[in-house]
Amino acid sequence: MAGKALEGIRVLELAHVVAGPYCAKLLSDLGSDTIKIEAPGTGDETRTSGPFPGDIPHPEKSGLFLYLNTNKRGITLNVQSKTGRDLFLKLVGWADILIEDRSPGEMEEMALTYEDLKALNPDLIMVSITPFGQTGPYRNYKAYPLNSFHAGGESMNMYYMNQMVNPSDRAPLNGPGFMGECDAGLSGATGAMAALYSRGAGGRGQHIDISKQESSIAIDRLQNVLYHNQDKEETQLLVQASIQGAGMVGGLLSCKDGYVVLAAMQDNQWAGLVDLMGNPDWTKEERFVSEESRAIHAREATAKVQEWMMDHTMEEIFRGGQQRGVPVGAVTKPEDLVHSPQMRHRGFFAEIDHPVAGRFEYPTAAYKLSETPWAAWRPAPLLGQHNEEIFTGLLNCTKEDLVALRRLGVI
C-alpha cells in the first residue's frame, strides 16, 4: 500500500451527527489514526438515520454513519463520568488533534476547555465546532442544521435560484445533504491542517473555533463582498429588483423531461439564450433588452423562458446552451451520477466491505494525490468495536478493568 499523507497523526473525535465526524473523516481519509468516541449503548445519533439497506433500520447499517466514519477506530466512553473523564484525558495526552462539538458551557462544566487540556498537552490542536462559536451572546444557543443554515443566510439563495418563488410564501428550507454541516466540517479540517503545519514549523498547539453560522456565511463570499462595496445607485437597483421579486433570469426550471439550472445574467449569456430559443419577439421588448432592465423584470423573463423550456428536453437545453455560452446545467438524478462514465473512469466510487452492513460502493475523495492516494483501509467501526484494542493496548487497562467499566456504564 502507498503511504498516507497524514500517517502518524493521531486524531481524537468527541463529536456526533455530521459536522464534527465529517471534519474527522477528512483527516482520516488522508491517513490519520482517528479514534471516534461514542456514547455507551446508543452510539452516534446517525446510527439511527437512514438510508438503510432495504429500508430496515439497524444501528450498524446506516448509510450516513458508514460514510462519515470510514477509516476510523471506534470506542464507547461516557466522558461525563469521573472515570470516563480520566480515561478521556489520557487519550487527549495521546492525540495530536481533538475534534469536539459540545456546547462551550458543557465543556466548561467538565473542565475540558482548551485552556484545561493544553495544560496536559501543550501541542494539542483542538477543533471546536458549534452553531455560533465559542464567544458572543449566542455561544450557548443550541441549533439544528436548519437553524444554523438559515442563520448564515445561505438558504435565501435557494429561493432566489427559483425566480418563480417568493421567499415570504415558503417555509424554511435546509440545504441538500447536510450542506451547511459539511461546510463547517471542511472549515474545521482546513483549520486543523493549517495549525498542524504551523506546529510542524516550530509552533505549538492551537484552539480552532468554528461557527457553523460563519461557515455558512462564508459560502456567499461574492455576495458579502458586493454588498459592502456597491455604490448607492447599484444598491438601489438591487433593492428595486429584489422588491419586484427579481435578480437574474434563470434559477431551477422545469423542462420536458426534468429540470435544469440556468443563470443568464450578462448580456452575452442572454444573447446566447435568445438564440437558443429561436429569437422570439418578446425578447425584443424594451424591458428585456438591457442587463439592468432584465434584472428588474427577471421574474417576467424567467416565466417566458420557463414556458419555452416545457417543449424541450434537458439534453437539448443543456447541449444547446453550452454551445452558445449560456450557463445552464441539467439536474441529474443520483443514479445518473453513480453510473457516470466520468466518475467511473476516475474511480470516484469504491467498494468497501463492512462486517454487518455488507459490501457497498462509497464516494471516495474529491482529490487525487499521486504519491499518497485515498484508500479505504478500515470500514466504519461497530459500536465499541475497538474498546479492548484501545483501552488495553493504549491505556494499559486490564480485561478485568473492561468488565468493571462496562458494568458501571463507563464504556
C-alpha positions, 0 to 999 in steps of 0.5 A: 500500500502507498503511504498516507499523507497524514500517517502518524497523526493521531486524531481524537473525535468527541463529536456526533451527527455530521459536522464534527465526524465529517471534519474527522473523516477528512483527516482520516481519509488522508491517513490519520489514526482517528479514534471516534468516541461514542456514547455507551449503548446508543452510539452516534445519533446517525446510527439511527438515520437512514438510508438503510439497506432495504429500508430496515433500520439497524444501528450498524447499517446506516448509510450516513454513519458508514460514510462519515466514519470510514477509516476510523477506530471506534470506542464507547466512553461516557466522558461525563463520568469521573472515570470516563473523564480520566480515561478521556484525558489520557487519550487527549495526552495521546492525540495530536488533534481533538475534534469536539462539538459540545456546547462551550458551557458543557465543556466548561462544566467538565473542565475540558476547555482548551485552556484545561487540556493544553495544560496536559498537552501543550501541542494539542490542536483542538477543533471546536465546532458549534452553531455560533462559536465559542464567544458572543451572546449566542455561544450557548444557543443550541441549533439544528442544521436548519437553524444554523443554515438559515442563520448564515443566510445561505438558504435565501439563495435557494429561493432566489435560484427559483425566480418563480418563488417568493421567499415570504410564501415558503417555509424554511428550507435546509440545504441538500445533504447536510450542506451547511454541516459539511461546510463547517466540517471542511472549515474545521479540517482546513483549520486543523491542517493549517495549525498542524503545519504551523506546529510542524514549523516550530509552533505549538498547539492551537484552539480552532473555533468554528461557527457553523453560522460563519461557515455558512456565511462564508459560502456567499463570499461574492455576495458579502463582498458586493454588498459592502462595496456597491455604490448607492445607485447599484444598491438601489437597483438591487433593492428595486429588483429584489422588491419586484421579486427579481435578480437574474433570469434563470434559477431551477426550471422545469423542462420536458423531461426534468429540470435544469439550472440556468443563470443568464445574467450578462448580456452575452449569456442572454444573447446566447439564450435568445438564440437558443430559443429561436429569437422570439419577439418578446425578447425584443421588448424594451424591458428585456433588452438591457442587463439592468432592465432584465434584472428588474423584470427577471421574474417576467423573463424567467416565466417566458423562458420557463414556458419555452423550456416545457417543449424541450428536453434537458439534453437539448437545453443543456447541449444547446446552451453550452454551445452558445455560452449560456450557463445552464446545467441539467439536474441529474438524478443520483443514479445518473451520477453513480453510473457516470462514465466520468466518475467511473473512469476516475474511480470516484466510487469504491467498494468497501466491505463492512462486517454487518452492513455488507459490501457497498460502493462509497464516494471516495475523495474529491482529490487525487494525490499521486504519491499518497492516494485515498484508500479505504483501509478500515470500514466504519467501526461497530459500536465499541468495536475497538474498546479492548484494542484501545483501552488495553493496548493504549491505556494499559487497562486490564480485561478485568478493568473492561468488565468493571467499566462496562458494568458501571456504564463507563464504556 
